[in-house]
């Protein structure tokens, strides 16, 4: 439903305001994230590229909206498995936000979390750990311990620590994140709970704990 409505909005604003008007670009960016979250990466990517180019033209290279577009595109690249390009996008977005925003701003945590995840995926876990701990500190303070995004960062840090061999702390973060997400009823939390269960299954399987791994693998297959 959101996709159809956004397409209509974009068509109307392209006709009345123009293709590069700020409102048109914002609607295009929102449509791209809707497509991305449906897994329609090939449709979402060109829209995100166009939105980024338009925002650079409108605002220059150091504007908050440019940082947003960079991070949205980086997230798509991350989901598609292109961690090198995703890292570049997250780093540029983070650099812009650190200049423009006060320390500890919630948007900084978004960039830190994404960058930490892609560094972990590349095996650069010591670099990732510091970023993810900073993201968790911000989200605990600004959002609280049981909020969905806080739990997502707990999961990311748990995965990172598991790869560093810090198993006790890794398990605690993974279990806390999963428990908080499972307790919520919204679609996003159920989706993230399934991903957290998958990560717990990986954690236990790698440590030879087949029974625990099987239980969480079954939980990860539940659809939102």
N, C-alpha and C positions, 0 to 999 in steps of 0.2 A: 504493500500500500504506500509506504513512504517513497519507494522508487518511482511509482507512477506519478505521485503528487509532485515530486521534485522535478521530474522531467517536464511536467506542465509548467511549473514555475520558471524553469530555465528558458523554455521556449518563449514564454510571455516576456520575460525580462530581456532576453536577447533582442526581441522585436522592439520593445519600448525604451530600454535603457542602453542597449548595446552589449556586445559580447565581452567587453573588457571592463564593464562597470563593476564596482566593488560588490554590489548585491548579486549580480549574475555569477561572479567568480565564487562567492561564498556558497551559493546554492550548488554550483558545480562541484565544489570541494565536498559538500555534504553528501551529494549523490554518490561521489566516488567512494566515500567511506561506507555508505550503505551497500554498494556493489562489492567492495572489498570484504565486508563482513558476511556476505553471501558466498564468498569464494570466487567471485567473478573477477579475477585479477586482470585478465586481458582487457576487460572493459573499463576497469577502474584506473589502471595505470595511466593511459593517455589523458584522462580527465585530471588526474592529480598533477601530471606534468604541465598541462595547460594552465591549471590554477596557479602552480608555482611560478611559471613564466610570467603570467599576468600580474601576480603580486609583486614580483621583482620589478616589473616595469612601472607599476603604480606607486610603489613605496620605497624602492631601493632594496639593498641586500641585508639590511639590519633592522627589519620591522617585525613586530610580533606575529603578524599574519604570514610572513615568509617563514618564520620558525615553525608555525603550525603546519604549513604545507610541507615543509621539509620532513617534519616528524610523521605526518600522515603517509607520505610516500615511503619513508624509511620503514614504517610498520608493514606496508604492503610487501616491500622487498624482503623484509625479514620473514614474513609468512611464506613467501615464495622460495626461500632458501638462499637468497642472494645476500649473505651476511656482510660481505665486503662493502657493497654499495649502501646497504642499510646503515652500517657503521658511519660512513661519511655523512649521511643525512642526519643521523642522530647527533653527531658531534657538532655539525654546523648549527643545528637547532639549539643545542645546549649552549653553545658559545653566545648566540644571540640572546637567549633568555637570561643567561648569567649577567649580561651587560644591562639588560632592560628591567629585570625584575629584582625585587629584594631577595636576599638569601632566604632559603627555606620556602619559597613559593611553590604551590602545588604543581604548577606546570613544569617546574624544574624536575620534580620527581618523575613525571611522565618520561622526560628525555633520559634521565638517569636509568630508569627501569628498562627502557628499550635498549639503550646502549649496553647495559650490563648483561642483558639476555643474549645479544648478538656476540659479545665478547666471550661469554661462556660457551656459546655454540662453536666458536672458533678455537676453543681450548685455552683462552687467555684468562684463566679463572682468577688469578691474583688481581689483575686489573679490574675484573668484573666485581670482585668482592667489595672493594672500597666504594664503588658507585652504587651498588645495590644496598649496602648498609646506609649510605646517605639517603637514598630514596626511601628506605623503610623508616628512617628517623623522621623525615619530613611527613610521610603519610600517617605515621602514628600520631604525630603532633597535630596535624591539620585535619585529618579525617577520622582518627580514632582506631582502636585495635581490631574492631570487627568489620570495618567497612570493606567492601569488595576489593577495591584497588589495593588496600593494605594487605589483604590476603594474597593477591596476585604477586605482590613484591615479596612476601614471605616465601611463596613457592619458588620464585626466581632465585632468591638467596639460598634457599634450601638445596636446590639443584646445584648451584655453584659450590656450596660448601661440601656437598657430597662428592663432587669431583676433586675437591682439595683434600679429601680424606677426613674431614671433620664430621664424622658420621653422627655423633650424638646431637650436635647443634643442628645439623642438616635435617635429621629426622624430626626434631622438635618443630622446626619451622614448617616443614612439609605437612605435618599432622595438624598444626594449628591453623594453617591456611585452609586446608581441606575441611576441617571441622567448621570453621566460620562460614565458608562458602556453602557447605551442605545445609547449614541451618537456615539459609535464606531461600525465599521462594521465587525470586524473579528469574527471568530467562537467562540473563547475563551471568548470574551467580551459579545457576545450574550448569551452564556451559563451562564456566571456569572450574567448578567442582569436578566435572568429568576430566578436564585436563590435569587437575591436581591429583586425581586418583591415578591417572596414567603415569604421572611422574613418580608417585609413590610405588607403583608396581615396578617401574624401572629401578628405583632405588633398592627395593627388597630383592628383586631378581639378581641384581649385580652382587648382592651379598649372600646369595645362596638361600634366601628365605622364601622358598617356593609357595608355602601356604599363604603368607601375607601378600606376596606378589599376586597370586591368583585372585584373592579377595578384592584387591584394589583394581585389578584388571577388569573384573566383572563390573565394578562400579563405574569404570571409565567408559564402558560401552553404553551407558544409559544416555538416552537422547534428552536434550533440554526440552 
